[in-house]
């Protein structure tokens, strides 16, 4: 192994960091294990000890994106206090901000161009975030803030709405004050529409949509 910009550390982590930088600045087509090795000043064969090919590297980046997104949402939620509305706003804003700051990584995490085995593993990786959203809705129902029944269906609808704003933020369609306004309006109207009302029938049936 040649010495240079990389020195006896965690090569896998270094490859992922450099790969994410390339993905963000130049796009997925610019990613190359050989070029990553050159940039880290290691032998061209060194990355193969961690990633057998570019597809394996992309799969690992996708996992990284899901894990970091989940950690970011959980950290913001932990600082949001006990108020239900504030907690929903905090969790959703963390998702939108992550999408805006790491658009290429999140897009890769949602891509469906993975090996079936990897695709199944990625679905499992989404489960902690799904569980957090479901738990948040359940707490809202217990507090009388959300209509009863169909927790998974309500969580799926909330996720789809927030992801729509996140996608617009990631593509630059919404930025700055416009993003803040649309985000606040969406969450305000969404929570208002989910409040219990006389004559409401609990949603029944399993959710068909997942992250």
TANOR-V199436 format. One record per residue. N is the residue number from 1. PHI is phi as a letter, one per 40 degrees, with the letter a starting at -180 (NA if undefined). PSI is psi in whole degrees, -180 to 180 (none if undefined). Layout:
N|PHI|PSI ; N|PHI|PSI
This chain:
1|NA|131 ; 2|c|153 ; 3|c|158 ; 4|i|-121 ; 5|c|-11 ; 6|b|129 ; 7|b|98 ; 8|f|34 ; 9|b|-150 ; 10|c|99 ; 11|c|-39 ; 12|d|-47 ; 13|c|-39 ; 14|c|-40 ; 15|c|-43 ; 16|c|-41 ; 17|c|-48 ; 18|c|-36 ; 19|c|-41 ; 20|c|-40 ; 21|c|-45 ; 22|c|-43 ; 23|d|-43 ; 24|c|-40 ; 25|c|-30 ; 26|b|-13 ; 27|g|168 ; 28|c|-32 ; 29|c|-22 ; 30|c|-9 ; 31|c|132 ; 32|a|130 ; 33|c|-38 ; 34|c|-42 ; 35|c|-35 ; 36|c|-42 ; 37|c|-42 ; 38|c|-43 ; 39|c|-32 ; 40|c|-3 ; 41|g|47 ; 42|b|170 ; 43|c|152 ; 44|c|-20 ; 45|c|-16 ; 46|d|-43 ; 47|c|-26 ; 48|c|-16 ; 49|c|-16 ; 50|b|-32 ; 51|b|120 ; 52|c|-26 ; 53|a|-179 ; 54|c|-37 ; 55|c|-42 ; 56|c|-37 ; 57|c|-44 ; 58|c|-39 ; 59|c|-43 ; 60|c|-39 ; 61|c|-39 ; 62|c|-45 ; 63|d|-44 ; 64|d|-43 ; 65|c|-45 ; 66|c|-45 ; 67|c|-41 ; 68|c|-38 ; 69|c|-47 ; 70|c|-44 ; 71|c|-40 ; 72|c|-45 ; 73|c|-41 ; 74|c|-38 ; 75|c|-43 ; 76|c|-39 ; 77|c|-39 ; 78|c|-24 ; 79|c|4 ; 80|c|-7 ; 81|g|-160 ; 82|b|-16 ; 83|c|128 ; 84|c|-48 ; 85|c|-42 ; 86|c|-35 ; 87|c|-41 ; 88|c|-45 ; 89|c|-42 ; 90|c|-46 ; 91|c|-47 ; 92|c|-39 ; 93|c|-35 ; 94|c|-39 ; 95|c|-47 ; 96|c|-43 ; 97|c|-39 ; 98|c|-42 ; 99|c|-41 ; 100|c|-37 ; 101|c|-24 ; 102|b|51 ; 103|d|-44 ; 104|c|-38 ; 105|c|-42 ; 106|c|-39 ; 107|c|-42 ; 108|c|-37 ; 109|c|-25 ; 110|c|-7 ; 111|c|148 ; 112|b|29 ; 113|b|49 ; 114|b|158 ; 115|d|143 ; 116|d|-38 ; 117|c|-42 ; 118|c|-40 ; 119|d|-42 ; 120|c|-41 ; 121|c|-37 ; 122|c|-38 ; 123|c|-39 ; 124|c|-35 ; 125|c|-28 ; 126|c|-18 ; 127|d|-39 ; 128|d|-40 ; 129|c|-42 ; 130|d|-42 ; 131|c|-38 ; 132|c|-43 ; 133|c|-44 ; 134|c|-42 ; 135|c|-38 ; 136|c|-44 ; 137|c|-41 ; 138|c|-44 ; 139|c|-41 ; 140|c|-38 ; 141|c|-42 ; 142|c|-31 ; 143|c|-2 ; 144|g|15 ; 145|c|-21 ; 146|b|141 ; 147|d|151 ; 148|c|163 ; 149|g|163 ; 150|f|46 ; 151|d|-47 ; 152|c|-37 ; 153|c|-42 ; 154|c|-44 ; 155|c|-39 ; 156|c|-40 ; 157|c|-41 ; 158|c|-45 ; 159|c|-44 ; 160|c|-40 ; 161|c|-47 ; 162|c|-39 ; 163|c|-32 ; 164|c|-45 ; 165|c|-40 ; 166|c|-39 ; 167|c|-41 ; 168|c|-36 ; 169|c|-40 ; 170|c|-34 ; 171|c|-3 ; 172|g|4 ; 173|c|-32 ; 174|b|128 ; 175|a|160 ; 176|f|-133 ; 177|c|-34 ; 178|c|-42 ; 179|c|-46 ; 180|d|-43 ; 181|c|-49 ; 182|c|-42 ; 183|c|-49 ; 184|c|-42 ; 185|c|-45 ; 186|d|-52 ; 187|c|-38 ; 188|c|-49 ; 189|c|-36 ; 190|c|-49 ; 191|c|-36 ; 192|c|-41 ; 193|c|-22 ; 194|c|-4 ; 195|c|147 ; 196|c|143 ; 197|b|150 ; 198|d|134 ; 199|g|-4 ; 200|c|136 ; 201|b|130 ; 202|d|137 ; 203|c|138 ; 204|b|159 ; 205|g|158 ; 206|c|153 ; 207|c|137 ; 208|c|-19 ; 209|b|136 ; 210|b|165 ; 211|d|none
